[in-house]
Amino acid sequence: MPPQKNEKNEDARVREINIDALVHATKLSVGKHENLEHYLKRLTHLTLNGDAKRVIRKIQNLQHCPGLKVLYLYDNEIDAMENLDVAPQLTHLHLQNNRIGRMEGVEALEKLEKLYLEGNCIARLEGLQNCFYIQELHLSNQSVPPSMPFSFDLQTMQALSRSLRILNLSSCHVTSTTALAMLRNLEQLDLSKNAISELEDVFQLLSSLSSLTELDLRMNPVTNIPKYREKAITFSSSRLALLDKKDIDANQRRMMQSHLAHKYRKRQESDNPEKASSNSAGGATLSETRRTLKHGSTVHQLRSMQITATGMKKNPKLQCEKDGLGVDGAACSSAAMSTALVRSSSNNNKHH
């Protein structure tokens, strides 16, 4: 008998999204002579959050609110993103703290701007290939097995590259950032509490994401590498103002970039004395370096410098891997060149 009582209590916790729930999910009041159908059609905001007493397990009946723009469904027990195609006007969708295991069912939400999916069970960023206007995507704190690295769908990343400004992937077991280099308009990126261990990943991000103003890599293995912060700042653009929640000193960055440019020029001269002599005579290399330093764009100059085939062979990690870095068919960016330069600089330090 006690188990039956528990089952009844459990059933009592579950509530459906029915007409009555829709009516009570908004502060908008019904007009004096307004019928229910007309009232539901003019609703734009619905708050259907769960609590300790009542939870929702299934998204349904949203077809009664075709003008819906903002939907709050957090703190429920929803396990599937479904039946959302009947609300194509949605711009804000809050589904944090549910039991969702896959990003899907939003193909029709072409006007979506902000998506909140923190605290679910998602291991892959996907399903947003039709969402070209998303500006914010929040995916932190996903409950997935440690053996399942977070991965990225290529079509979704291509779609997001046009509009995404804020991305939170904290505590998602991200091991590689190769796919994220596609998000060229990204301004804020939170990758804290993940499993990123390679400096190459950091350099690639900083070289590719020129609009980035904030980057958080705290509690990743890569931050334990000696002089990690100094090296990261060296390859950052002038727009990056905050690294791991700490301000970046612009003067310090210019000094480090100047030092790296100088070491690279010296290395070129030692590798090719005749060419170096010719350049020195015209003052071209030095003047170009000073010019780019003056305009704070040393990183972009370094990225464009030529890396010999021999150098690439010595650094096999710079070779592209079609499917091995967490994104389907992603191409290597020019950040690989930046990595080679930093490694060359590190090697020089060992000999001096």
Residue, then its C-alpha position, 0 to 999 in steps of 0.5 A: m500500500p505505501p508504494q501506491k500512495n507514493e505513486k499518487n503523490e508523484d502523479a499529483r506533482v505532474r501538471e500538464i500545459n493545458i488551457d488553464a495552465l496557459v491562462h494562468a501563465t501570464k500577467l495579461s488579463v482577459g478583456k471584458h468581452e474577449n473570448l478565450e481563443h482571441y486572448l490566447k492568440r495575443l499572449t507573447h510571454l508565458t511563465l511555466n516554471g516548475d517548483a518543489k510542488r509541481v513540475i511539467r514533463k512534456i511540452q504541449n498545446l503551445q499551438h493556442c499561442p501562435g504569437l508566443k515570443v518568450l517561454y519560461l520552462y525552467d526547473n521542470e522535468i522535461d526530457a525532450m525538446e518537442n512540439l515547439d514548431v507551433a510557436p515560430q515567433l519565439t525569440h527567447l526560450h528558457l529550458q534550464n534545469n530539466r532532463i533534456g538529453r539532446m538539442e532538437g525540435v527547434e528547426a522552425l524557430e528561425k527567429l530565436e535569439k536567446l536559448y537557455l539550456e543549462g543544467n541538462c544532459i546534453a553532450r553535443l551542440e546541434g539542431l540549430q542549423n536554421c537559427f541564424y539570429i541566435q545571439e546568446l547560447h547558455l549550455s553550462n553544467q551538463s550532466v554527462p559521463p566523463s567518457m563522453p567529450f562534448s562535440f559540435d555539429l558543423q552545420t550548426m556551428q556555421a549557422l551560429s557563426r553569423s550571429l552568436r555573441i555570447l556562449n557559455l559552455s562551462s562544465c560541459h566536458v569540452t576537450s577541444t576548441t577547434a570547432l569554436a574557432m568558426l564563431r567569428n563574431l563571438e564576444q564572450l566565451d566561458l569554457s571554465k571547468n572543462a578538460i582543455s589541455e592544449l595551448e594550441d587550442v587557446f592560440q587558435l581561439l585567440s587568433s580566430l575570434s578577433s571580436l572576443t572581449e571576454l574568455d574564461l578558461r579557469m579550472n582547465p588543465v591548460t591553465n597549469i602550463p607555465k606562463y600560460r597567461e602570458k602566452a595567451i595574452t601575447f596572442s590575443s587581439s586588442r579587444l580582449a579585455l578580460l581573461d579568466k575574470k582578470d583584466i588584461d593590461a594593454n601595455q603588457r600585451r604590447m610589450m609581449q607582442s613586440h618581444l615575440a615579433h622581435k624573436y621571430r624576426k631574429r629567427q628568420e634572419s638566422d635561418n635565411p641570412e641572405k634574405a635577412s640582409s636584403n630586408s635589413a637594407g631596405g628596412a622593410t621587415l623592421s618597419e612593418t613590425r613597428r607599424t603593426l605594433k603601433h596599431g596593436s595588430t601584431v597578432h594578425q601580422l604573425r598569423s600572416m607570416q610564412i611557415t615553411a613546410t619543414g616547420m609544419k612537418k616538425n609539428p604534426k599536431l598542426q595538420c588537420e584531422k577531419d573527424g578527430l577534434g570534436v567537429d565533423g569536417a572542420a577545417c584548420s584555421s590560420a591559428a595553426m601558424s600562430t601555434a608554430l610561432v609560439r613553439s619556435s619562440s619557446n624553443n629559442n628560450k630553451h637555448h638562451 
